[in-house]
Amino acid sequence: MFDAKKLLDQFLGSQAGGGSGGMKRSANDVLGMAKSNPLATGAIAAVLLGTKSGRKMAGSAVKLGGLAVIAGLGYQAYKNYKSGQPVEPTQSLPEILPPPKDSAFKIEPAAVSNDFALALVRAMIAAAKADGHIDQAERARIMDKIHLSGLGSEAEAFINAELANPTDLDAIIAAARSEEEKVEIYTASRLAIEPDTRAERGYLDMLAGRLGLPDALIDHIEATVSSAKISL
């Protein structure tokens, strides 16, 4: 089985390796690399989501890192929600930081299973498919570009299957064993897309409902992710 954590890093364009040390290097460092050559930085999401004219993902969320960014943003939103802070108007985050070591949002390799990292990738692909713009011809073009990234045949086959097959939302939901992991599933999905169609917004609303996340928490995640995209 391929390393899903490395795939997640490549999917989001991270060169930091997903650990806390790399994260402290700042997710913002990825910006220049992702702009100059998305495939060279492993920004698979840029290939997957940048194929639709006007898509905002390729110019924003793809600049983020991998697992550490998902956990860091999820932690920030969850902390604000738990402390009862009001949802602030969208503004740029000064810096994206990893969650504290004593947090339930984990980024250490030993604390994050390969299956859960794989679920995060599945969640992002599912969100990407939500508006139905990836047909058979589009999928073939995407896979041609992904092949150039050198992911390896096993990872390529996984992405191709996820694009071709109906989304198994039950499996994505079941992968989250805690409220924090549910937050990360939603955060990864929201990072993957800018919900500018009814289909995308409807998918995210359905996902939130299936995950059982409160509306107020979803509002905090939405605001935090939007702020991250602006800052990057």
N, C-alpha and C positions, 0 to 999 in steps of 0.2 A: 504493500500500500504506500502511495506517495505521501509526503509530509504536507498535510493540509495547512499547517501553520505557515510554512514557506509559501504555499500557494496563495494564502490570504494576503501575505505581504506583497507578493507579486501582483495580486489582483488589484490592490489599492495603490501600487506604485511605490512601496516602501523599500528603501535601501538600508533601513535601520536594523533589520533583522527581527523586529517585533519585541525585543526585550526592553527592560527599563533603561539600561545604559544607552541603547540606541535611541530610545525615545527622548532622553534628556538632551540628545544632540539636536532635538527639535524637529517636529514633523515639517516645519516650514522649510527645512533644508531641501526637502524633496522637490520643491516648487520649480527651481531652475532645471533640474534634470528631467522632470516630467514634461516641461514645456519644450525642451530641446528634442527629446526623442522618447515618447511614451513607451515604445516597445523595449528600448534599451534599459529603461528603469523598471521594466516589468509591470507597467500599468495596464494590466489586462482589462480592467474596467473601462479604460479609455477606448479600447478596441471594441468591447462589447456594447458600450452605451454611447460612444461617440459617433455611431453610424447614422443616427437620426438627425436630420437637419435641425439646427437650433438647440440641440440637446445641451443642457447646462452642465451635466455631469463631467464631461471631459475637461471643462475649464475650471472646475472647482474641487469637487470631492476627490478626484483622482490625485490631487496634490497631497493628500493625507498619507499617513503611514498605514501600518497594518493593525494587528490585534491590539497593540498598545493604544492606538488612537480610538478604536471602537470602545475599549474598556475605559479609557480616560474620559471620553465624552459622556459615556453612559454613567460613570461615577459622578461627574459634575452635575448632570441633570438630576440624578437620583438624590444627591446630597441637597441640592436646592429644593427639591420636592419634599424631602423628609423634614427639612428645617422650616418648612412653611413659607419659604420666600415666594413673593409674587413673581409671575412670569414677566420678565423684563422685555421691553421692545428689542427687536433684533439689533445687536450691535457687535462689532468685531471683537473676538476674543484676543487678548494680548498674547497669549501663549497657550498651547495645548499641552497639558502635563499628564503623565501616567498616574493611575490611582495609587494611593498610599499602600505600603506593603501589608498593613493590617486590614485593608479593605477586602470585602467579599468579591470585588472586581479584580480578578487575577490575570496576570500576564506572564508569570514565570512558566517555562515549558513544562515543569513537573506538575503544575497546578491546573493546566488547561489540556483537556484531552484532545486527541486528534479528531475524534468524532464531533466534538463541539466546534472546533475550528472549521471542520467540513460543513457543519450546519450553518455557520456564518456565511460561508461562500455560497451555499445553496440559497440562503435567504436573499443574498444580493442578486443572484441570477433570477430568482423568482420575481423580485421587484422589477428587474429589468424587463421581464417578459410581460409585465402586468398590462401594458397598453397594447399588446398584440402586434407590435411592429416587427418582430423577428420571425419572418416566414422562412421557408426552406431555402430559398435563394440567399436571403440575408444571412442565414446560419452558415451556409457554405462560405460566404465571403468572410465572415467573422473567423471561422476555423482556419481559413487560409492565412489570415494575419496572425492568429494565435500560434500557428505552427512555426512562424518565424521567430517567436519569442524564446524558443528552446525549452519549453516547459517539460517536455518528455511525453512519451506516448500515453502513459497511464493517466497523467493529469489532463492531457488533451482529450482522451476518451471520456473522462468524467465530465468535463465541461460540455462536450458535444452531446452526451446523454442528457444532461440537465437542460440544455437548450431544446433538445428534440422532444423530450417526454413531458407529459403533464406535471405540473408542480405538485409534489407530495407535501402539502402543507402540514398534514398530520405528523410527518416525520420531523419537519423543522420545529414544530411546536414541542414535540416530545423530547427533543434534544436539550431543551432548557430545563434544568433541574431545580432552579432557584429563581426568585424574583429578579435577582441581579442578572442572571443569564437571559431571562426574558427581556430585560432592558437592552442587553447587548444585541439580541436578535433583532429587536425593533430598530435600534440605533444603526446597525449594519444595513438594514433594508432602507432606512431613510437616507443614509449616506449614498446609497447606490443611485437614487433618483431624485429629481426635483419634481414633485407631484403637480405637474401643470396640466394634467388631463383628468377627467372624471374617473377613468379606469384606474389610474395610478393612485389617486386620492382614495378611491373606493377600496383598492387593495390594501393600502396602509391602514385604513379604518377597520377593515375586516381582520387584518393581522393583529391589531391592537386588541380587538374584541376576543379573538381566539387565545391570545396570550393572557387575557384577563388583567391587562394593565389599566389603572384608573385614568380617566380623562385628564386629570390635573398633571399626572406624571407624563403622559404623552405630550401635553403642552410644553412641559419643561424640556423633553427630549427634542421636540421640534425646534424650540428656540435655541437650544445649545448647538444642534447640528447646523442650523441656519447661520448662527454666529461664526461657527468654525469655517463654513464655506466662504463667508465674507472675508474673514481674516486671512484665508489662504488664497 
